Structure formats: structure tokens, C-alpha cells
Amino acid sequence: MAAHKIFLDTNNWIYLSNGFNVLSKEHDDLHLKIFDIIEKRVDDGFLTFLVNDIILEEFDRNKIRTEDKIKKIQDKANGYDNTLKAMKVFSREQADQIEDLRKNISNAARDKIDIQRKHIERVGFFLKNKTKKIDITAANKIKAAEMA
């Protein structure tokens, strides 16, 4: 059976990179599972993703947006850290426990950021190496318009 061909807009590739869930309007971890399935289906020949030079250029140009989730993780961890620092002032007898909690949160944030950075690299690699590049021709533009 021939592979099903899929063409995604640049925003879809960015959302697959940064974890933005269009349904919840939040960043979550669903993109990790979705991308695992996409890779598996491409590797087993069921799907072929089509890209063109515009998609690749736009993805590279907007690469900073792939790090939106990383910024949210870091901001949240910093907020917790500031709150815990303030709590130590009011609860000196539990300062050691609060410090342990700060370290745990910092480590968890670092781990989540590492996972996210690796995922962004996977998506970039996939785009450049596991998709089929198509030329931007008048015939392809007409075909795309007809499919819209």
C-alpha cells in the first residue's frame, strides 16, 4: 500500500515542537506522544510528510517559537523558587525542607527543559531528513488550491 501523504503548515511543525495544544490553548506534553506516533508511521511507510523550501525556511526563521514551552517551564520554576525563598523567611524551622523542595523543583524543571530541547532537535532533524521535499511549481500551487 502506498504511503498517505500529508502536508503541514509551518505553524503545525512549530506546535509539534513547542507543545502548544490548539484545543486547550496551553503548552502540554501531548506533542511528545503525537510525534512518537508520527515518526513510527513514517518509519513503517504508512505516512509520508511533504515539505517545501518555504516550510523549511519558515521553520528555521521561527525557531525561537519552538522554545515557548521551555520559557514557560523556566518562568514557572522561577516563580516557585521566589515563593519558596519568601517562605523560608517566615518558616525558619523548616528552611532545610524548603531548600530541598527548591532543589527538587529546579532539577525537575531542568529535566523537563532537557526533554523539550531534545524533542525540538528531533523535529528539526525529522523535517530535514525524514520528509519528502517537493518543488514549488505552478502545477503544485494549483493542485494545493484545488485541495483547499
N, C-alpha and C positions, 0 to 999 in steps of 0.2 A: 504494500500500500504506500502511496506517495505521502510525503510529509505534508501536514497542513501548514500553510504559510500565514504568518502573522506580521503585521507592520504596526509598530507602536510609535506614537508621538514622543518627542524628546521628554516632555513632562512625565510620561509614564515611566521612562527609564530613570528619571530623577527620583520619582516617588518610590520605585523599586530599590533605589539606592538609599534614600534617606528615611524610609519608613513612614511616609505620610500616608495615612489611611483616608481616602476620599470620602468614605462613609461616616466615619467618626470625626473627621477633621482634626485628628490628633496624630502624633507620631507614636507608633507602637512596634511590635516585633513581628507582625503578620508577614511583612515583606520578606523576612528571612525564610519562612516556610514556603511562601509562594515562589521565591527564587529557586529554592531547592527543587521544587516540582518542575519549574521551567527548565532548569539545567538537565534534570533527569529525562524529561520528554524530548529535549533536543538531542541528548546523547543516545537515546534509544531510537531516534529517527522519526518520532511521531510529529514533532514540530520543527519548523524552520522559521527563524526570525529574520525578516528582511530589514536592512538599514540602507541608508544612502549617505553621501558626504554631508548633507545638511544635518542629519541626526547626529552624526559623529562630531561635527564641528560645534553644534549647539550644546551637546553633552559636555565637551571639553570646556567650552566657554562658560558654562553654568556649573562647573564642577563644585564651586563653593556652596551651591544649594544642596549638594549631596551630603553636606556636613551639618544640615539643620538639626538633625537628631542629636548629633554629638554636642552641639551648643546647648540644646535643651537638657541633656544629661548633666553637662558641666554646670549649667545655671542652677539646676535643682540641687545638685550636690553642694554647691557653694551656699545656697540658701539654707540647707540643713546644717552645714558647718557653722554658719553665722549664728543660727538659732542655738546650736549646742554650745558654742562659745559663750553666748549670753547666759545660758542655763547654768554653766559652771560657776558664774558669779553668785547665783542665788542658791546653789546647792553644792557648797564646797566639800561636804562629806561624801558626795557621790562623784567627785571630779574624776576619779580613776575610771569609773564605769562610763561616764560621759566621754572621756577621752578614747576609751575602747570603741565606743559607738561611732565616734568621729572617724577613727581609723577604718572601721568596717565599712562605713558609707563611702569613704574615699576609695578603698580597694574595690568595692562593688562598682562604683562609677568608672574607675579605671578599666575594670574588666569589660563593662558594657561598651565603653568607648573603643577598646581594642577590638571587640567583636564587630562593632559598626564600621571601623576603619577597614578591617579585613573584608567585610561584605562589600563596601564601596569599591575596593580593589577588584573583587570577584566580578562585580557588574561591569566595571570598565574593561576587564580582560575579556569577559563574555562578549561585550559589544564589538570589540575589535577582532576577536578570534573565533567566535562560535556562531556568528551570524553570517548571512549571505548578503554581500553588498550588491545593490542594484544601481544601475546608472539612472541619472535624472534625465529622461528623454521626454520629448513631446508626447510620444505614444504612452509612456508610463503616466504622465500627468493626466492625459485624457482618461486612461483606464481608472486611475485613482478617483477622478472627478465622477466618473460613472458609478463607481462603487459607493461613493458618499451618499 
